[in-house]
């Protein structure tokens, strides 16, 4: 019985490892070529599998793309929320929001670019994800607007502030090459990353009428 359990466990681990390789390969392909340009043949080759082997683990390219796209939206929905702790100040909350969004852009540039490419292509495959994404965004907007109403922030539109933070941070995943050319350094360099973070936080806080 124990031997059977061990074989089953090894089988599960092997399947998980293969699926991880497939997802990594899919992320690389979709981030470079978008849904239309990516092929299951190219994904299989990146994952060091035969195409027939790939289709043993996935239904089709559409299902694999939906899984990858879901990873992006689920991460953003869970990560980018303001702390429910009432003691958290607007300065602390906005600073953390910028920091977390920038971290995701720098650490997951390929996933971030997949979302951008999907939006640029018309966003047809985002339809099922918009309700959850909008719910999370509206919660942040409501919190920002409440700070404005209390006089903690200068008069502003919470929706625009969220979009501006998004644009400022998303740049570093979508335009990595340009950013590294301008900075003459890889974005992964700790000192460069810290400088970008500090500048973005100061910029956002000052724009919102707060001291950095």
FENBELRA-V196149 format. One record per residue. RES is the residue in one small letter. SS is DSSP state (@ for helix, = for strand, . for the rest). PSI is psi in degrees with one decimal (none if undefined). Layout:
# FENBELRA-V196149
res = (RES & RES)
ss = (SS & SS)
psi = (PSI & PSI)
This chain:
# FENBELRA-V196149
res = (x & x & x & x & x & x & x & x & x & x & x & x & x & x & x & x & x & x & x & x & x & x & x & x & x & x & x & x & x & x & x & x & x & x & x & x & x & x & x & x & x & x & x & x & x & x & x & x & x & x & x & x & x & x & x & x & x & x & x & x & x & x & x & x & x & x & x & x & x & x & x & x & x & x & x & x & x & x & x & x & x & x & x & x & x & x & x & x & x & x & x & x & x & x & x & x & x & x & x & x & x & x & x & x & x & x & x & x & x & x & x & x & x & x & x & x & x & x & x & x & x & x & x & x & x & x & x & x & x & x & x & x & x & x & x & x & x & x & x & x & x & x & x & x & x & x & x & x & x & x & x & x & x & x & x & x & x & x & x & x & x & x & x & x & x & x & x & x & x & x & x & x & x & x & x & x & x & x & x & x & x & x & x & x & x & x & x & x & x & x & x & x & x & x & x & x & x & x & x & x & x & x & x & x & x & x & x & x & x & x & x & x)
ss = (. & @ & @ & @ & @ & @ & @ & @ & @ & @ & @ & @ & @ & @ & @ & @ & @ & @ & @ & @ & @ & @ & @ & @ & @ & @ & @ & @ & @ & @ & @ & @ & @ & @ & @ & @ & @ & . & . & @ & @ & @ & @ & @ & @ & @ & . & . & . & . & @ & @ & @ & @ & @ & @ & @ & . & . & . & @ & @ & @ & @ & @ & @ & @ & @ & @ & @ & @ & @ & @ & @ & @ & @ & @ & @ & @ & . & . & . & . & . & . & . & . & . & . & @ & @ & @ & @ & @ & @ & @ & @ & @ & @ & @ & @ & @ & @ & @ & @ & @ & @ & . & @ & @ & @ & @ & @ & @ & @ & @ & @ & @ & @ & @ & . & . & . & @ & @ & @ & @ & @ & @ & @ & @ & @ & @ & @ & @ & @ & @ & @ & @ & @ & @ & @ & @ & @ & @ & @ & @ & @ & @ & @ & . & . & . & . & . & . & . & @ & @ & @ & @ & @ & @ & @ & @ & @ & @ & @ & @ & @ & @ & @ & @ & @ & . & @ & @ & @ & @ & @ & @ & @ & @ & . & . & . & . & . & . & @ & @ & @ & @ & @ & @ & @ & @ & @ & @ & @ & @ & @ & @ & @ & @ & @ & @ & . & . & . & . & .)
psi = (-41.9 & -38.5 & -39.8 & -44.0 & -40.6 & -40.4 & -39.4 & -41.6 & -42.8 & -37.4 & -41.2 & -44.0 & -41.6 & -42.8 & -41.8 & -39.8 & -41.6 & -42.5 & -34.8 & -41.9 & -40.9 & -44.4 & -42.3 & -43.0 & -40.6 & -42.2 & -43.7 & -44.7 & -47.5 & -34.3 & -27.8 & -35.5 & -4.1 & 178.7 & -46.1 & -40.3 & -22.2 & 150.3 & 152.7 & -26.9 & -46.0 & -38.7 & -43.0 & -43.4 & -41.2 & -36.3 & 1.4 & 45.5 & 159.6 & 154.5 & -38.4 & -35.9 & -40.4 & -44.4 & -7.9 & -29.7 & -19.8 & 156.5 & -54.1 & -179.1 & -37.9 & -45.1 & -38.3 & -40.8 & -41.2 & -37.9 & -44.0 & -44.5 & -37.9 & -34.8 & -41.6 & -52.8 & -38.0 & -39.7 & -47.2 & -39.8 & -35.0 & -32.9 & -45.9 & 66.9 & 148.1 & 143.7 & 131.7 & -9.7 & 118.2 & -19.3 & -12.6 & 124.1 & 161.6 & -40.0 & -44.8 & -43.2 & -45.3 & -38.7 & -44.4 & -37.8 & -47.1 & -44.2 & -46.7 & -41.5 & -40.3 & -42.4 & -43.8 & -41.5 & -40.1 & -33.6 & -19.5 & 54.2 & -36.7 & -43.5 & -41.8 & -40.8 & -31.1 & -43.0 & -45.9 & -44.9 & -35.0 & -42.8 & -44.5 & -27.5 & 1.4 & -15.9 & 24.4 & -34.0 & 6.6 & -5.6 & -42.6 & -17.8 & -19.6 & -44.0 & -48.1 & -40.7 & -40.8 & -35.8 & -45.2 & -40.3 & -43.0 & -33.6 & -41.1 & -42.2 & -43.3 & -39.7 & -44.4 & -44.9 & -30.7 & -35.1 & -37.9 & -45.1 & -32.8 & -9.4 & 8.1 & -25.4 & 158.7 & 160.7 & 120.8 & 167.5 & 118.0 & -32.6 & -43.6 & -37.9 & -44.1 & -44.5 & -36.2 & -40.9 & -41.2 & -48.1 & -42.9 & -41.3 & -37.6 & -26.8 & -38.2 & -11.6 & -40.1 & -29.4 & 42.9 & -46.6 & -47.7 & -43.5 & -42.2 & -32.0 & -44.2 & -40.3 & -12.4 & 39.6 & 148.9 & 144.3 & -15.2 & -11.4 & 126.0 & -42.3 & -36.2 & -44.8 & -43.7 & -40.2 & -44.2 & -46.0 & -47.7 & -42.0 & -43.4 & -43.9 & -45.6 & -40.9 & -45.9 & -46.0 & -44.2 & -40.9 & -27.7 & 0.7 & 23.5 & 155.2 & 141.6 & none)
